[in-house]
Amino acid sequence: MRDSGSRDDGATGAKRRLLLRYDAGVSPTVFREGGFRFYFFSREEPRLHVHVHHESGEAKLWLEPEIAVAQSHGLNERRLATVLKLAKEHEDEIRAAWQAHFEG
């Protein structure tokens, strides 16, 4: 595991450690929840985005100018809605992990 640094969570002022786990060194996992893995590909385009894997399919989400589905394969509407909800809930964490991985 690689420690990507700390950040202020804003609510309590406490520092929280962000951890990125590396799979084959090029696709760090930002977080896992509800059977979904949110991760980056290290050798891809510079526009801020995140990939999502689930046993039933996968998606790519843009984070700018707003969170939106860029591509999806195999995920039904309910799962895509869950993916978008999770991305919005974890947006700050995803952005911090992006910055630590690609700009850090």
PyRosetta script that sets phi, psi and omega in degrees:
from pyrosetta import init, pose_from_sequence

init()
pose = pose_from_sequence("MRDSGSRDDGATGAKRRLLLRYDAGVSPTVFREGGFRFYFFSREEPRLHVHVHHESGEAKLWLEPEIAVAQSHGLNERRLATVLKLAKEHEDEIRAAWQAHFEG")
pose.set_psi(1, 146.2)
pose.set_omega(1, 177.0)
pose.set_phi(2, -115.0)
pose.set_psi(2, 130.0)
pose.set_omega(2, 178.0)
pose.set_phi(3, -81.9)
pose.set_psi(3, 123.5)
pose.set_omega(3, -176.6)
pose.set_phi(4, -95.5)
pose.set_psi(4, 6.0)
pose.set_omega(4, 177.1)
pose.set_phi(5, 112.3)
pose.set_psi(5, -169.6)
pose.set_omega(5, -179.3)
pose.set_phi(6, -125.5)
pose.set_psi(6, 165.3)
pose.set_omega(6, 176.3)
pose.set_phi(7, -148.2)
pose.set_psi(7, 160.4)
pose.set_omega(7, 177.4)
pose.set_phi(8, -88.0)
pose.set_psi(8, 129.2)
pose.set_omega(8, -177.1)
pose.set_phi(9, -80.7)
pose.set_psi(9, -1.3)
pose.set_omega(9, 174.3)
pose.set_phi(10, 78.7)
pose.set_psi(10, -46.7)
pose.set_omega(10, -175.2)
pose.set_phi(11, -71.5)
pose.set_psi(11, -46.7)
pose.set_omega(11, -176.3)
pose.set_phi(12, -111.6)
pose.set_psi(12, -10.1)
pose.set_omega(12, -176.8)
pose.set_phi(13, 78.3)
pose.set_psi(13, 0.4)
pose.set_omega(13, 180.0)
pose.set_phi(14, -75.1)
pose.set_psi(14, 147.2)
pose.set_omega(14, 176.3)
pose.set_phi(15, -84.1)
pose.set_psi(15, 138.3)
pose.set_omega(15, 178.8)
pose.set_phi(16, -125.5)
pose.set_psi(16, 135.3)
pose.set_omega(16, -179.8)
pose.set_phi(17, -82.7)
pose.set_psi(17, 131.8)
pose.set_omega(17, 174.6)
pose.set_phi(18, -100.0)
pose.set_psi(18, 127.3)
pose.set_omega(18, -180.0)
pose.set_phi(19, -115.2)
pose.set_psi(19, 135.8)
pose.set_omega(19, 173.7)
pose.set_phi(20, -113.3)
pose.set_psi(20, 127.7)
pose.set_omega(20, 177.5)
pose.set_phi(21, -101.1)
pose.set_psi(21, 131.3)
pose.set_omega(21, -174.7)
pose.set_phi(22, -99.0)
pose.set_psi(22, 128.1)
pose.set_omega(22, 174.0)
pose.set_phi(23, -106.1)
pose.set_psi(23, 113.7)
pose.set_omega(23, -179.5)
pose.set_phi(24, 58.3)
pose.set_psi(24, 21.0)
pose.set_omega(24, 173.8)
pose.set_phi(25, 75.6)
pose.set_psi(25, -6.6)
pose.set_omega(25, -175.3)
pose.set_phi(26, -126.8)
pose.set_psi(26, -3.8)
pose.set_omega(26, 179.6)
pose.set_phi(27, -135.2)
pose.set_psi(27, 79.0)
pose.set_omega(27, -178.4)
pose.set_phi(28, -67.0)
pose.set_psi(28, 137.0)
pose.set_omega(28, 176.7)
pose.set_phi(29, -85.2)
pose.set_psi(29, 127.1)
pose.set_omega(29, 178.1)
pose.set_phi(30, -82.8)
pose.set_psi(30, -49.4)
pose.set_omega(30, 175.0)
pose.set_phi(31, -163.2)
pose.set_psi(31, 163.3)
pose.set_omega(31, 175.1)
pose.set_phi(32, -125.9)
pose.set_psi(32, 138.2)
pose.set_omega(32, 176.5)
pose.set_phi(33, -161.2)
pose.set_psi(33, 136.3)
pose.set_omega(33, 174.9)
pose.set_phi(34, 58.0)
pose.set_psi(34, 31.6)
pose.set_omega(34, -179.1)
pose.set_phi(35, 84.8)
pose.set_psi(35, 3.1)
pose.set_omega(35, 179.3)
pose.set_phi(36, -106.2)
pose.set_psi(36, 138.9)
pose.set_omega(36, 173.7)
pose.set_phi(37, -112.4)
pose.set_psi(37, 121.6)
pose.set_omega(37, 176.9)
pose.set_phi(38, -101.8)
pose.set_psi(38, 126.7)
pose.set_omega(38, -172.5)
pose.set_phi(39, -153.6)
pose.set_psi(39, 169.7)
pose.set_omega(39, 176.7)
pose.set_phi(40, -114.1)
pose.set_psi(40, 155.4)
pose.set_omega(40, 163.9)
pose.set_phi(41, -101.8)
pose.set_psi(41, 127.9)
pose.set_omega(41, -175.1)
pose.set_phi(42, -72.1)
pose.set_psi(42, -25.4)
pose.set_omega(42, -175.4)
pose.set_phi(43, -113.0)
pose.set_psi(43, 62.9)
pose.set_omega(43, -177.5)
pose.set_phi(44, -138.5)
pose.set_psi(44, -173.2)
pose.set_omega(44, -175.3)
pose.set_phi(45, -60.3)
pose.set_psi(45, 154.7)
pose.set_omega(45, -175.3)
pose.set_phi(46, -79.7)
pose.set_psi(46, -14.4)
pose.set_omega(46, -179.6)
pose.set_phi(47, -64.7)
pose.set_psi(47, 134.3)
pose.set_omega(47, -176.4)
pose.set_phi(48, -61.1)
pose.set_psi(48, 118.2)
pose.set_omega(48, -179.6)
pose.set_phi(49, -157.9)
pose.set_psi(49, 167.9)
pose.set_omega(49, 178.1)
pose.set_phi(50, -139.8)
pose.set_psi(50, 146.6)
pose.set_omega(50, 176.3)
pose.set_phi(51, -100.0)
pose.set_psi(51, 151.1)
pose.set_omega(51, -179.8)
pose.set_phi(52, -133.1)
pose.set_psi(52, 132.4)
pose.set_omega(52, 177.1)
pose.set_phi(53, -119.9)
pose.set_psi(53, 139.0)
pose.set_omega(53, 174.0)
pose.set_phi(54, -139.8)
pose.set_psi(54, 155.6)
pose.set_omega(54, -178.9)
pose.set_phi(55, -57.3)
pose.set_psi(55, -23.6)
pose.set_omega(55, -178.5)
pose.set_phi(56, -93.6)
pose.set_psi(56, -10.4)
pose.set_omega(56, -179.3)
pose.set_phi(57, 168.8)
pose.set_psi(57, -164.3)
pose.set_omega(57, -177.5)
pose.set_phi(58, -150.0)
pose.set_psi(58, 165.0)
pose.set_omega(58, 179.3)
pose.set_phi(59, -150.9)
pose.set_psi(59, 162.1)
pose.set_omega(59, 172.6)
pose.set_phi(60, -126.2)
pose.set_psi(60, 129.9)
pose.set_omega(60, -178.9)
pose.set_phi(61, -117.1)
pose.set_psi(61, 134.0)
pose.set_omega(61, 168.9)
pose.set_phi(62, -78.9)
pose.set_psi(62, 145.9)
pose.set_omega(62, 173.6)
pose.set_phi(63, -109.7)
pose.set_psi(63, -8.2)
pose.set_omega(63, 177.9)
pose.set_phi(64, -136.0)
pose.set_psi(64, 139.7)
pose.set_omega(64, 4.3)
pose.set_phi(65, -75.2)
pose.set_psi(65, -16.6)
pose.set_omega(65, 173.9)
pose.set_phi(66, -147.9)
pose.set_psi(66, 165.8)
pose.set_omega(66, -179.9)
pose.set_phi(67, -69.7)
pose.set_psi(67, 123.3)
pose.set_omega(67, -177.9)
pose.set_phi(68, -154.5)
pose.set_psi(68, 153.9)
pose.set_omega(68, 178.5)
pose.set_phi(69, -76.0)
pose.set_psi(69, 123.6)
pose.set_omega(69, 175.1)
pose.set_phi(70, -89.0)
pose.set_psi(70, -42.8)
pose.set_omega(70, 179.9)
pose.set_phi(71, -151.5)
pose.set_psi(71, 152.9)
pose.set_omega(71, 175.2)
pose.set_phi(72, -152.5)
pose.set_psi(72, 140.0)
pose.set_omega(72, 178.1)
pose.set_phi(73, -138.9)
pose.set_psi(73, 117.9)
pose.set_omega(73, 173.9)
pose.set_phi(74, 86.2)
pose.set_psi(74, -9.5)
pose.set_omega(74, 179.0)
pose.set_phi(75, -91.2)
pose.set_psi(75, 129.6)
pose.set_omega(75, 178.1)
pose.set_phi(76, -77.5)
pose.set_psi(76, 174.8)
pose.set_omega(76, -175.8)
pose.set_phi(77, -60.4)
pose.set_psi(77, -38.1)
pose.set_omega(77, 179.8)
pose.set_phi(78, -64.1)
pose.set_psi(78, -44.6)
pose.set_omega(78, 179.9)
pose.set_phi(79, -68.5)
pose.set_psi(79, -37.6)
pose.set_omega(79, 176.8)
pose.set_phi(80, -63.3)
pose.set_psi(80, -39.3)
pose.set_omega(80, 177.1)
pose.set_phi(81, -62.4)
pose.set_psi(81, -39.2)
pose.set_omega(81, 178.0)
pose.set_phi(82, -65.7)
pose.set_psi(82, -43.0)
pose.set_omega(82, 178.2)
pose.set_phi(83, -58.2)
pose.set_psi(83, -46.7)
pose.set_omega(83, -180.0)
pose.set_phi(84, -64.1)
pose.set_psi(84, -41.4)
pose.set_omega(84, 178.6)
pose.set_phi(85, -61.7)
pose.set_psi(85, -46.8)
pose.set_omega(85, 179.3)
pose.set_phi(86, -63.6)
pose.set_psi(86, -41.3)
pose.set_omega(86, 179.0)
pose.set_phi(87, -61.9)
pose.set_psi(87, -40.4)
pose.set_omega(87, 178.6)
pose.set_phi(88, -67.4)
pose.set_psi(88, -40.7)
pose.set_omega(88, 179.0)
pose.set_phi(89, -65.6)
pose.set_psi(89, -32.1)
pose.set_omega(89, -176.3)
pose.set_phi(90, -108.3)
pose.set_psi(90, 17.0)
pose.set_omega(90, -174.6)
pose.set_phi(91, -55.4)
pose.set_psi(91, -45.8)
pose.set_omega(91, -179.3)
pose.set_phi(92, -62.4)
pose.set_psi(92, -40.9)
pose.set_omega(92, 179.1)
pose.set_phi(93, -64.6)
pose.set_psi(93, -42.4)
pose.set_omega(93, 179.1)
pose.set_phi(94, -63.5)
pose.set_psi(94, -46.2)
pose.set_omega(94, -180.0)
pose.set_phi(95, -62.2)
pose.set_psi(95, -42.3)
pose.set_omega(95, 179.1)
pose.set_phi(96, -64.9)
pose.set_psi(96, -40.5)
pose.set_omega(96, 178.7)
pose.set_phi(97, -66.5)
pose.set_psi(97, -40.0)
pose.set_omega(97, 177.0)
pose.set_phi(98, -58.8)
pose.set_psi(98, -49.6)
pose.set_omega(98, -178.3)
pose.set_phi(99, -61.7)
pose.set_psi(99, -43.5)
pose.set_omega(99, 179.8)
pose.set_phi(100, -63.9)
pose.set_psi(100, -40.3)
pose.set_omega(100, -176.3)
pose.set_phi(101, -77.9)
pose.set_psi(101, -46.6)
pose.set_omega(101, -173.1)
pose.set_phi(102, -94.2)
pose.set_psi(102, -27.2)
pose.set_omega(102, -176.1)
pose.set_phi(103, -113.0)
pose.set_psi(103, -11.1)
pose.set_omega(103, -173.4)
pose.set_phi(104, -84.5)
pose.dump_pdb("model.pdb")
